[in-house]
């Protein structure tokens, strides 16, 4: 009597056995080739979503396959556990962030284990644990010692009601605080930075090393770094010694500069403002301070400015030009000042028109008439220089270098390479983050906390109100400490670090996760690094990946690792999308339970399903969109696991779409994978219960029947195709299709007592093992094997099994197919004609009729014209 397939029983059983036997502990046998498989670690929100499931299952299949192919595999997991949500939970629920975080970790760890992931949990890390952030602090001190960490004043998002600094993610798209609802202001505060700009050129050039990265991601990083070659120019301020520095990629237009613009926050703003303009300038600065950075730089927002009363000199023309301040110039960008060339810059043209500023044309198209020029829009292309002194008539592309040479010869400026990339602001004025390990002493200045005193632990006697300064700034007994250098009273830094720092080095820690004496051992980290396959969402394509690359280069230069890049290959998996219902009139999303459907005839006379909202009877738009609570289109992984089991969920996730594409969730497709696993279960159980089944897979290849050869061809085709799908560009969906083909070939064959059939059954289970680990383990044991299926060696392809001995030849009479015959695959055209003529089909349909012509298509057909 066959036991029905019950995933809940077998999955919990095998998960316990794998855990008890430590099956997935990382093997340290350095004689084997290594493979480091890594998923981007999650924030412990407390609940897995389908995006998590897809990410971790993809990596798990890769890890399992590599183990079977003879690699020692590092496949770890941890938690990106610092950050704002835990602090919000402390405010909303009145519980410590640590308690909320570690409860969520325990819950999510349990959910991950239910997926049957082959993770080495002995290497688990949580970035909020002192055992981890001790080394985050130690690495910060490495940056400080290398001159790559510094403190300066910088513009921040300021909530005027809560009196606190907000991260960008706490400001909505309209520039309002997510918590208080106040219009966010810009304010200057002392902040900590990392000098990522020192590595801009390396980060750009080394993208060429990343052959295993999607071109899309590399392009995004290239654009973010934003290398520009141009000129650094200085405009003297009339009546003062200071000069206004600008950077431009169009030095060929410098003769068309009719004004310069300072950021309102620029230190020179106060210097150049004349007494009669002081009141207006201060009012404008206040107005701009209430605008978010998004508002100030958005293309569709108005470009506002005001005169300072000050003037500068265009050194190339000797003309005095006005100095303005404007909302679209930010002090943190470039030099904090721009030169206004309205005739040849779209933004400057618009700004000049709105503020009645002069427009001077200095570049014309090659075929333009050099007469009276009235521009209706800025001309931004290359052309011929005019109104440009000695450069008149010169092509503007060549003019760039010529103008730079003139600037260098006369001390007006110099050639410069500049990057869009800005230094990384790492300060956060909140509690639940890694404390910055420095002490401020009035006599000694910034003093690093000695290494032996790390970690600087977060205090526990904290009150969370959500208002005012960081909670750390209110704990006197934590702040006030003696200076490590001179012993005098001093104060701790109360800023904590950006959580991107925690995730910029965690992949190093996994290589030596329990080391209490070092962040990671030099030999171990260099044994495992770089990560061979990294898997995560496209949303991390810029910041996380860029910061991780930067960290890697810095720790390399500190002599801690040897690699230049952290991740050899990158797979950015697509989103999981759910069926979504939306009311087009109200713009509101509708929960599925409040939807009904009707079959209606459209304008073209075709019947279609139309969806309506129950409460209003209004017609709904129906489409697939990224799963989200707010859109009521999410699917709880726990519900799927309870109903179908982890193996079915894994198979659907892998089969539905290529890994880099978005996946549309459909219950019917999940059911389809569940039915497939049931068929495999039935197939193997029938084989085991068949008293005539072959006891081994030993056979004489020379004596195989045609049916046995055909089945072996199907078996080794599956080995070939799935092996290729699991190497290089992973194509799990087509690999699952090959598993289905092999299952069908085994089900349909008539040689179920043959040793070849046993080979097929074992092959199916071994190939299925990385995809559906629980059912594979159960069926492998059912065949009488004692050792885990996941410790078996990946199957070897026998190319000779793919050779076709016979082909099916179509016999046609006057172009009409009359039947088929089997003929040797090696038959020549002449032999095919003979086989066809001598066939019973030809004798029956031709008889004694004369054959006028014979058409032979090798390996396909013979057509007789009679």
C-alpha positions in Angstrom: 0.0 0.0 0.0 1.6 3.3 -1.1 2.0 6.1 1.4 0.6 9.3 0.0 2.9 12.3 -0.5 2.6 14.3 2.7 5.1 17.2 2.6 4.5 18.4 6.2 5.6 15.0 7.6 8.7 14.4 5.5 9.9 18.0 5.5 9.9 18.5 9.3 11.5 15.1 9.7 14.4 15.8 7.4 15.0 19.3 8.6 15.5 17.9 12.1 17.8 15.1 10.8 19.9 17.6 8.8 20.2 19.9 11.8 21.0 17.0 14.3 23.7 15.6 11.9 25.2 19.1 11.2 24.9 18.1 7.5 25.5 21.7 6.3 28.5 22.7 8.3 31.0 24.4 6.1 33.7 21.9 4.9 37.2 23.2 5.5 39.1 20.7 3.3 41.3 23.2 1.3 42.2 20.4 -1.2 38.7 20.9 -2.7 37.8 23.9 -4.8 35.9 26.5 -2.8 32.5 28.1 -3.6 31.1 31.0 -1.6 27.3 31.3 -2.2 25.7 34.3 -0.6 22.3 35.9 -0.4 22.0 39.5 0.6 21.0 39.2 4.3 17.6 40.4 5.4 16.4 43.1 7.8 14.6 41.1 10.7 11.2 42.5 10.2 9.7 39.4 11.8 8.1 37.9 8.7 9.4 36.5 5.5 7.9 37.7 2.2 8.0 36.0 -1.2 10.9 38.2 -2.3 12.9 36.7 0.5 11.8 33.2 -0.5 12.9 33.7 -4.1 16.3 35.1 -3.1 17.2 32.4 -0.7 15.9 29.5 -2.7 17.9 30.6 -5.8 21.1 30.7 -3.7 20.3 27.4 -2.0 20.0 25.6 -5.3 23.4 26.9 -6.4 25.0 25.9 -3.1 23.5 22.4 -3.2 24.5 21.9 -6.8 28.1 23.0 -6.1 28.5 20.7 -3.1 27.4 17.7 -5.3 29.9 18.9 -8.0 32.7 18.5 -5.5 33.1 22.0 -4.0 33.4 22.9 -0.4 30.7 25.4 0.0 30.3 28.4 2.3 26.6 29.3 2.5 25.9 31.5 5.5 23.0 33.7 6.8 22.7 36.6 9.1 20.7 39.7 9.9 21.1 43.4 8.9 19.6 44.2 12.3 20.3 47.9 13.1 18.0 50.6 11.8 15.0 52.8 12.2 12.2 50.2 12.4 13.4 48.8 15.7 13.6 52.3 17.2 10.0 53.0 15.9 8.9 49.8 17.6 10.4 51.0 20.8 8.5 54.2 20.6 5.2 52.6 19.5 5.3 49.5 21.7 7.3 50.6 24.6 9.8 47.7 24.3 13.6 47.9 23.9 14.8 47.8 20.3 17.0 44.8 21.1 14.1 42.7 22.4 12.0 43.5 19.3 14.9 42.7 17.0 16.0 39.4 18.5 12.4 38.2 18.7 12.0 38.9 15.0 15.3 37.1 14.3 14.2 34.0 16.1 10.9 34.0 14.2 12.5 34.6 10.7 15.2 32.0 11.4 12.5 29.4 12.0 10.8 30.4 8.8 14.0 30.1 6.8 14.7 26.7 8.2 11.2 25.6 7.0 12.4 26.3 3.5 15.0 23.6 3.8 17.9 25.9 3.1 21.4 24.3 3.3 22.7 27.1 5.5 25.6 26.8 7.9 23.8 28.4 10.9 27.0 28.1 13.0 28.2 31.2 11.2 25.1 33.3 11.8 25.7 37.0 12.5 23.5 39.9 13.7 24.9 43.3 13.1 23.3 44.6 16.3 25.2 42.1 18.4 28.2 43.6 20.3 30.2 40.6 19.1 29.7 41.9 15.6 29.6 45.7 16.0 32.8 45.6 18.0 34.5 44.8 14.7 32.5 47.4 12.8 33.9 49.9 15.3 37.4 48.5 14.8 37.1 48.9 11.1 35.9 52.5 11.6 39.1 53.2 13.4 41.0 51.7 10.5 39.3 54.3 8.3 40.1 57.0 10.8 43.8 56.0 11.0 44.0 56.0 7.2 42.6 59.5 7.0 39.4 58.3 5.3 37.0 59.2 8.2 36.5 62.9 9.0 33.9 65.2 10.5 32.6 68.4 9.0 29.5 70.5 8.8 26.9 69.3 6.3 23.3 69.9 5.4 20.8 67.5 7.0 17.1 67.0 6.9 15.7 68.7 10.0 12.3 68.2 11.5 11.3 71.5 13.2 8.6 69.9 15.3 10.4 66.9 16.6 13.6 68.8 16.7 15.6 65.9 15.2 17.6 64.9 12.1 15.8 62.7 9.6 17.4 60.2 7.2 16.3 60.6 3.6 14.0 57.6 4.0 12.1 59.5 6.7 11.2 62.2 4.3 8.3 61.6 1.9 8.3 62.6 -1.8 6.7 65.9 -1.0 9.4 66.8 1.6 7.4 66.2 4.8 8.5 64.3 7.9 7.1 60.8 8.0 6.4 61.1 11.7 5.4 64.6 12.7 4.1 65.7 9.3 6.2 68.9 9.4 7.8 70.4 6.3 11.4 69.3 6.5 14.1 72.0 6.6 17.8 71.9 5.6 20.2 72.6 8.5 23.9 72.5 8.9 25.2 70.1 11.5 28.6 68.5 12.2 28.5 65.0 10.6 30.9 62.1 10.0 32.0 61.2 6.5 33.9 58.4 4.8 36.2 59.6 1.9 34.7 57.3 -0.8 35.7 60.0 -3.4 39.4 59.0 -2.8 38.5 55.7 -4.5 36.2 57.1 -7.2 38.6 56.3 -10.1 39.3 52.8 -8.8 35.6 52.1 -8.3 34.9 53.2 -11.8 37.8 51.4 -13.5 37.4 48.1 -11.7 33.9 47.7 -13.0 35.7 46.3 -16.0 36.8 43.4 -13.8 33.2 42.4 -13.0 32.5 40.1 -16.0 29.9 38.2 -14.0 27.8 41.3 -13.2 24.8 42.4 -15.2 25.7 45.3 -17.6 22.7 47.2 -16.2 24.1 47.3 -12.7 27.6 48.3 -13.9 26.0 51.1 -15.9 24.0 52.3 -12.8 27.2 52.4 -10.7 29.1 54.2 -13.5 26.4 56.8 -13.7 26.4 57.2 -9.9 30.1 57.8 -9.8 29.6 60.2 -12.6 33.1 61.0 -13.9 33.4 64.4 -15.7 36.4 65.9 -17.3 36.4 69.6 -17.4 37.9 72.8 -15.9 38.2 74.2 -12.4 37.9 78.0 -12.8 38.1 80.9 -10.3 36.1 84.1 -10.6 37.6 87.0 -8.5 35.1 88.8 -6.2 35.1 92.6 -6.9 36.7 94.4 -4.0 37.9 91.3 -2.1 40.7 88.8 -2.1 38.4 85.8 -2.2 37.5 84.0 -5.4 34.5 81.9 -6.4 35.5 78.5 -7.6 33.4 76.6 -10.1 33.7 73.3 -12.0 32.5 73.1 -15.6 32.5 70.5 -18.4 32.0 73.3 -20.9 35.0 75.6 -20.6 34.4 76.5 -24.3 31.4 78.5 -23.2 33.2 80.6 -20.5 33.0 83.8 -22.6 29.3 83.5 -22.3 29.2 83.6 -18.5 26.9 86.5 -17.5 26.5 85.7 -13.8 27.7 83.3 -11.1 25.4 81.5 -8.5 26.3 80.5 -5.0 24.5 77.9 -2.9 22.6 79.8 -0.1 24.7 77.8 2.5 28.0 78.7 0.8 30.3 80.6 3.3 31.0 83.3 0.6 27.2 84.1 0.6 27.5 86.3 3.7 30.8 87.8 2.4 29.5 89.0 -1.0 26.0 90.2 0.2 25.8 94.0 0.3 24.0 95.8 3.1 21.1 96.8 0.9 20.5 93.1 -0.1 21.1 91.6 3.4 17.4 91.5 4.4 16.3 90.0 1.1 19.1 87.4 1.1 18.4 86.3 4.6 14.7 85.9 3.8 15.6 83.8 0.7 18.0 81.6 2.7 15.2 81.0 5.3 12.8 80.1 2.4 15.3 77.7 0.9 16.0 76.1 4.2 12.4 74.9 4.3 12.8 73.0 1.0 14.1 69.4 0.8 17.0 68.5 -1.4 14.5 66.8 -3.7 12.5 70.0 -4.2 15.6 72.0 -4.8 17.1 69.8 -7.5 14.0 68.4 -9.3 13.7 69.4 -12.9 10.0 70.1 -12.7 10.4 72.6 -9.7 10.8 76.3 -10.2 14.4 77.6 -10.1 14.4 80.5 -7.7 17.2 82.9 -6.8 18.0 86.4 -5.6 20.8 89.0 -6.1 23.4 89.3 -3.4 24.5 92.7 -4.6 28.0 91.4 -5.0 29.9 91.2 -8.2 32.6 88.9 -9.6 34.9 89.3 -12.6 34.9 87.0 -15.5 38.7 86.6 -15.8 38.5 85.8 -19.5 36.6 88.9 -20.5 37.3 91.3 -17.6 33.6 92.0 -17.3 31.9 92.4 -13.9 29.0 90.0 -13.5 26.4 89.7 -10.8 26.6 87.1 -8.0 23.3 85.4 -7.1 22.2 82.7 -4.7 19.7 80.1 -6.0 17.8 77.1 -4.6 19.0 74.7 -7.2 22.7 75.0 -6.2 23.7 72.9 -3.2 26.8 73.4 -1.1 27.5 69.7 -0.9 27.6 69.3 -4.7 30.9 70.2 -6.5 32.2 73.5 -5.3 28.9 74.8 -4.2 28.9 77.4 -7.0 28.1 77.4 -10.7 28.8 79.8 -13.6 25.7 80.9 -15.5 25.9 80.4 -19.2 22.2 80.8 -20.2 22.8 80.6 -23.9 24.2 77.1 -23.7 22.6 75.4 -20.6 19.0 74.5 -20.4 18.7 75.2 -16.6 20.6 78.5 -16.9 18.5 79.6 -19.8 15.3 79.1 -17.9 16.8 80.7 -14.8 18.0 83.7 -16.8 14.7 84.2 -18.5 12.8 84.1 -15.2 15.2 86.5 -13.5 15.8 88.9 -16.4 19.6 88.1 -16.7 21.6 88.7 -19.8 22.1 85.9 -22.4 25.2 85.9 -24.5 25.7 83.5 -27.4 29.2 82.1 -27.8 28.6 78.9 -29.7 26.8 78.5 -33.0 26.0 75.5 -35.1 28.5 74.9 -37.9 26.0 76.0 -40.5 24.4 78.9 -38.6 24.3 82.5 -39.9 26.4 84.7 -37.6 24.0 87.6 -37.6 21.6 88.8 -35.0 20.8 85.9 -32.8 17.6 85.5 -30.9 17.6 82.2 -28.9 14.2 80.5 -28.2 16.0 77.8 -26.2 19.6 77.0 -25.1 21.9 75.7 -27.7 23.8 72.9 -25.9 25.6 71.1 -28.8 29.1 71.5 -30.1 29.7 74.1 -32.8 31.8 77.2 -33.8 33.0 79.6 -31.1 32.0 83.3 -31.5 32.2 86.3 -29.2 35.2 84.4 -27.6 38.2 86.6 -28.1 41.1 84.8 -29.8 39.1 81.6 -30.0 36.6 82.9 -32.5 36.0 80.5 -35.4 37.5 77.5 -33.5 35.6 74.3 -33.2 34.2 74.2 -29.6 35.4 70.7 -29.0 39.0 71.8 -29.6 38.2 75.0 -27.8 37.7 73.2 -24.5 41.4 72.3 -24.3 42.5 75.7 -25.7 40.5 77.6 -23.0 41.9 75.3 -20.3 45.5 76.0 -21.5 44.8 79.8 -21.4 43.4 79.4 -17.8 46.4 77.5 -16.6 48.9 79.9 -18.2 47.1 82.9 -16.5 46.2 81.3 -13.2 42.5 81.4 -13.9 42.1 77.7 -13.3 43.2 74.3 -14.4 42.0 71.0 -15.9 40.2 68.8 -13.5 38.4 65.5 -13.3 35.4 65.6 -11.1 32.9 63.0 -9.9 29.2 63.1 -9.2 30.0 60.8 -6.3 30.0 62.6 -2.9 31.7 61.5 0.3 29.6 59.1 2.3 27.7 60.7 5.1 27.7 58.0 7.8 26.3 59.9 10.8 22.9 59.1 12.2 21.4 60.9 15.1 19.6 57.9 16.5 20.1 55.1 19.1 19.7 51.8 17.3 22.9 51.8 15.3 26.6 51.1 15.8 28.1 53.8 18.1 31.0 55.8 16.5 34.0 55.0 18.7 35.5 58.4 19.2 35.8 60.7 22.2 35.8 64.5 22.0 38.4 66.2 24.2 38.7 70.0 24.5 42.5 69.7 24.6 43.2 66.6 22.4 40.4 67.0 19.9 39.0 63.8 18.3 40.5 60.8 20.1 39.8 57.2 18.9 38.5 54.8 21.6 41.5 52.4 22.2 41.0 49.0 20.5 41.1 47.2 23.8 38.1 49.2 25.0 35.9 48.0 22.1 33.0 47.5 21.8 31.5 50.8 22.8 28.2 49.3 23.9 24.9 50.8 23.5 23.5 51.7 26.9 20.2 50.1 27.9 18.8 52.8 30.2 17.3 54.7 27.3 14.0 56.5 26.9 12.4 56.8 23.4 10.1 59.7 22.7 10.8 60.2 19.0 11.5 63.8 19.6 14.6 65.9 20.1 18.2 64.8 19.9 19.4 61.2 19.7 18.5 59.3 22.9 22.2 58.7 23.4 22.7 62.5 23.8 20.6 62.4 26.9 22.5 59.8 28.9 25.0 61.7 30.9 26.8 58.8 32.5 27.4 57.3 29.1 28.5 60.5 27.4 30.9 61.8 30.0 34.1 59.8 30.1 37.8 60.6 30.6 39.9 61.3 27.6 41.9 58.2 26.7 44.9 60.4 25.9 45.1 63.0 28.6 42.6 61.7 31.2 40.7 65.0 31.4 36.8 65.0 31.3 35.6 64.4 27.7 32.5 63.3 25.9 31.6 60.4 23.7 30.4 60.8 20.1 26.6 60.4 20.2 26.1 59.8 16.5 25.7 56.2 15.4 26.7 54.8 12.0 24.7 54.4 8.8 23.5 50.8 8.6 25.1 50.5 5.2 28.4 50.2 7.0 27.2 47.1 8.8 26.4 45.5 5.4 29.5 46.6 3.7 31.8 44.0 5.4 29.5 41.2 6.7 30.6 38.9 3.9 34.2 39.0 5.4 32.9 38.1 8.8 31.1 35.0 7.6 34.5 33.5 6.7 35.6 33.5 10.3 32.3 34.3 12.2 33.3 33.1 15.7 36.7 34.7 15.9 36.8 36.8 19.1 40.3 38.1 18.6 40.0 39.5 15.0 37.4 40.8 12.7 38.5 37.9 10.4 41.7 35.9 10.1 43.9 36.8 7.2 44.3 33.2 5.9 40.6 32.3 6.3 39.2 35.4 4.7 41.6 35.1 1.7 40.8 31.4 1.4 37.1 32.1 0.9 37.0 35.6 -0.7 35.8 36.7 -3.1 32.1 35.7 -3.0 31.6 33.4 -6.0 27.9 34.1 -6.4 26.0 37.0 -4.8 22.2 37.1 -5.1 19.9 40.0 -4.2 17.5 42.6 -5.4 18.2 45.3 -8.0 17.3 48.0 -5.5 20.7 47.5 -4.0 22.5 47.9 -7.3 24.0 51.2 -6.4 24.6 52.1 -2.7 25.0 48.7 -1.0 27.2 47.3 -3.8 29.2 50.5 -4.2 29.8 50.8 -0.5 30.8 47.1 -0.3 33.3 47.6 -3.1 34.7 50.7 -1.4 35.1 48.8 1.9 36.9 46.0 0.2 39.4 48.3 -1.4 40.1 50.1 1.9 40.6 46.9 3.9 42.8 45.6 1.1 44.9 48.7 1.3 45.1 48.2 5.1 46.6 44.8 4.5 43.6 42.8 5.8 42.5 41.1 2.5 44.0 40.4 -0.9 40.9 40.8 -3.2 40.1 43.9 -5.2 36.4 43.2 -5.5 34.1 41.4 -3.1 31.7 39.7 -5.5 32.7 37.8 -8.6 29.3 37.1 -9.9 26.0 39.0 -9.2 22.5 37.8 -9.8 19.8 40.4 -9.3 16.6 38.4 -9.1 13.3 39.9 -10.3 10.4 40.9 -8.1 7.5 38.6 -7.1 4.3 40.2 -8.3 0.8 39.5 -7.2 -2.6 39.9 -8.9 -3.7 43.4 -8.0 -7.1 45.1 -8.1 -7.4 48.9 -8.2 -10.4 51.2 -8.5 -9.4 53.6 -11.3 -11.8 56.3 -10.1 -10.7 56.5 -6.5 -7.1 55.3 -7.0 -7.5 52.9 -4.1 -6.4 49.2 -4.1 -9.1 46.6 -3.3 -8.7 43.4 -1.4 -9.5 40.2 -3.3 -12.3 39.3 -1.0 -14.1 42.4 -2.0 -14.0 41.6 -5.7 -16.5 39.7 -7.9 -16.3 38.9 -11.6 -18.7 38.7 -14.5 -18.3 37.3 -18.1 -19.1 40.1 -20.5 -18.9 40.6 -24.2 -16.6 43.4 -25.3 -16.9 45.7 -28.3 -15.2 43.2 -30.6 -17.7 40.5 -29.7 -15.3 38.5 -27.5 -16.2 37.2 -24.1 -13.9 38.5 -21.3 -13.8 38.4 -17.5 -14.6 41.8 -15.9 -13.9 42.5 -12.2 -16.0 44.7 -9.9 -15.7 46.0 -6.4 -18.5 44.5 -4.2 -19.3 47.6 -2.2 -19.5 50.1 -5.1 -20.1 47.9 -8.1 -17.4 49.9 -9.9 -15.3 48.3 -12.6 -11.7 47.6 -11.4 -8.3 47.6 -13.2 -6.6 44.2 -12.8 -2.8 43.8 -13.3 0.3 42.3 -11.7 2.4 44.5 -9.4 5.1 44.0 -6.8 3.6 42.3 -3.7 2.9 44.8 -0.9 0.6 45.0 2.1 -0.7 48.4 1.0 -1.8 46.8 -2.3 -3.5 43.8 -0.8 -1.7 41.5 -3.3 0.8 39.7 -1.1 0.9 36.0 -0.5 2.0 34.8 2.9 4.8 32.2 2.4 3.6 30.5 5.6 0.2 29.8 4.1 1.9 28.3 1.0 4.2 26.1 3.1 1.4 24.9 5.2 -0.8 23.9 2.2 1.8 22.6 -0.2 5.1 22.3 1.5 8.5 23.9 1.0 9.5 21.8 -2.0 6.4 22.9 -4.0 7.0 26.5 -3.1 10.7 26.2 -4.2 9.8 24.4 -7.4 7.2 27.1 -8.3 9.6 30.0 -7.5 12.3 28.4 -9.7 10.0 27.3 -12.6 7.7 30.3 -13.1 10.3 32.7 -14.6 14.0 33.1 -15.3 15.7 34.3 -12.0 16.4 37.8 -13.3 12.9 38.4 -14.5 9.8 39.4 -12.5 7.7 36.5 -11.4 3.9 36.6 -11.5 2.3 34.6 -8.7 -0.5 32.3 -9.8 -2.1 29.7 -7.5 -2.7 27.4 -10.5 1.0 27.2 -11.3 1.7 26.3 -7.6 -0.8 23.5 -7.9 0.9 22.4 -11.1 4.3 21.9 -9.2 2.5 20.1 -6.4 1.0 17.7 -8.9 4.4 17.2 -10.5 6.0 16.2 -7.1 3.1 13.9 -6.5 3.8 12.2 -9.8 7.5 11.8 -8.9 6.5 10.4 -5.5 4.1 7.9 -7.2 6.7 6.9 -9.8 9.4 6.1 -7.3 7.0 4.3 -4.9 5.7 2.1 -7.7 9.3 1.2 -8.6 10.1 0.3 -5.0 7.0 -1.8 -4.7 7.5 -3.6 -8.0 8.9 -7.1 -7.1 10.5 -7.3 -10.5 12.4 -4.0 -10.3 16.1 -4.2 -11.1 18.2 -4.3 -7.9 21.1 -2.4 -9.5 21.8 -0.3 -12.5 24.5 -2.6 -14.0 24.0 -3.5 -17.6 25.9 -4.4 -20.8 25.7 -1.3 -23.0 26.3 -3.4 -26.1 23.2 -5.5 -25.5 20.7 -2.7 -24.8 17.4 -2.8 -26.7 16.0 0.1 -28.7 13.7 1.1 -25.8 16.5 1.0 -23.3 18.7 3.1 -25.6 15.9 5.6 -26.0 15.4 5.9 -22.2 19.2 6.3 -21.6 19.1 9.0 -24.2 16.4 10.8 -22.2 18.3 10.3 -18.9 21.6 11.7 -20.2 19.9 14.5 -22.1 18.5 15.6 -18.7 21.9 15.4 -17.1 23.4 17.4 -19.9 20.7 20.1 -20.0 20.3 20.6 -16.3 24.1 20.7 -15.7 24.3 23.5 -18.3 21.3 25.3 -16.8 23.0 25.3 -13.3 26.3 26.7 -14.6 27.0 30.2 -15.8 23.8 32.0 -16.4 21.4 30.1 -14.2 18.2 29.0 -15.9 16.3 27.2 -13.2 13.0 27.3 -15.1 14.3 25.3 -18.0 16.1 22.9 -15.6 12.7 22.2 -14.0 11.3 21.6 -17.4 14.0 19.0 -18.1 13.1 17.3 -14.8 9.5 17.1 -16.0 10.6 15.6 -19.4 12.6 12.9 -17.6 9.8 12.1 -15.3 7.4 11.7 -18.3 9.9 9.5 -20.1 10.1 7.2 -17.1 6.4 7.1 -16.6 5.7 6.3 -20.3 8.4 3.7 -20.9 7.5 0.0 -21.0 10.8 -1.3 -19.6 10.2 -0.7 -15.9 12.0 -3.9 -14.9 15.2 -2.9 -16.7 18.4 -1.8 -15.0 18.2 1.3 -17.3 14.9 2.2 -15.6 16.6 2.1 -12.2 19.3 4.3 -13.6 16.6 6.7 -14.6 14.9 6.7 -11.2 18.1 7.4 -9.4 19.1 10.1 -11.9 15.7 11.8 -11.5 16.1 11.9 -7.7 19.7 13.2 -7.8 18.9 15.9 -10.3 15.8 16.9 -8.3 17.8 17.1 -5.0 19.0 20.8 -5.3 15.5 22.0 -6.2 13.3 19.9 -3.9 15.6 18.7 -1.1 13.1 17.1 1.2 11.2 14.8 -1.2 14.5 13.9 -2.8 16.0 12.8 0.5 12.9 10.7 1.4 12.9 9.0 -2.0 16.6 8.4 -1.9 16.3 6.6 1.4 13.3 4.7 0.1 15.6 3.2 -2.6 17.6 1.7 0.2 20.4 4.3 0.4 21.7 5.2 3.9 23.8 8.3 3.1 22.1 11.6 2.4 21.3 12.3 -1.2 22.9 15.7 -0.7 26.2 14.1 -0.1 26.2 12.3 -3.5 28.3 13.2 -6.5 26.8 15.1 -9.3 26.0 12.9 -12.3 28.5 12.5 -15.1 27.2 12.9 -18.7 27.9 9.9 -21.1 28.0 11.5 -24.5 27.7 8.1 -26.2 24.3 7.7 -24.6 23.1 10.7 -26.6 24.0 9.1 -29.9 21.0 8.1 -32.0 21.3 4.6 -33.5 18.1 4.8 -35.5 15.9 7.6 -36.8 12.3 7.7 -37.8 12.0 8.1 -41.6 8.8 9.5 -43.0 7.5 7.9 -46.2 5.5 10.2 -48.5 3.6 9.4 -51.7 3.0 12.4 -53.9 3.8 14.6 -50.9 1.3 12.9 -48.6 2.6 11.1 -45.5 1.7 7.4 -45.6 3.7 6.2 -42.6 7.1 5.9 -40.9 9.9 3.4 -40.6 13.0 3.1 -38.4 16.3 3.2 -40.2 20.0 3.4 -39.2 21.0 7.0 -38.3 24.1 6.6 -40.4 22.3 5.6 -43.6 23.3 7.5 -46.8 20.8 9.1 -49.2 21.0 6.0 -51.5 20.5 3.6 -48.6 17.5 5.7 -47.4 15.9 5.4 -50.8 16.4 1.6 -50.8 14.9 1.2 -47.2 11.9 3.3 -48.3 11.3 1.3 -51.5 11.5 -2.0 -49.7 9.2 -0.9 -46.9 5.7 -2.4 -46.6 4.4 1.2 -46.8 5.8 1.7 -50.3 4.7 -1.8 -51.5 1.2 -1.1 -50.3 0.7 2.4 -51.7 2.9 2.1 -54.9 2.6 -1.5 -55.9 3.5 -1.9 -59.6 3.1 1.8 -60.5 6.2 3.3 -62.1 8.2 5.8 -59.9 8.9 9.0 -61.8 11.1 10.7 -59.2 12.4 10.1 -55.6 13.1 13.0 -53.3 15.3 12.2 -50.3 15.7 14.6 -47.3 18.5 13.1 -45.2 17.4 12.0 -41.7 13.8 13.2 -42.4 11.8 11.8 -45.3 11.6 10.0 -48.6 8.9 11.3 -51.1 7.9 9.2 -54.1 6.5 10.9 -57.2 4.5 8.3 -59.2 
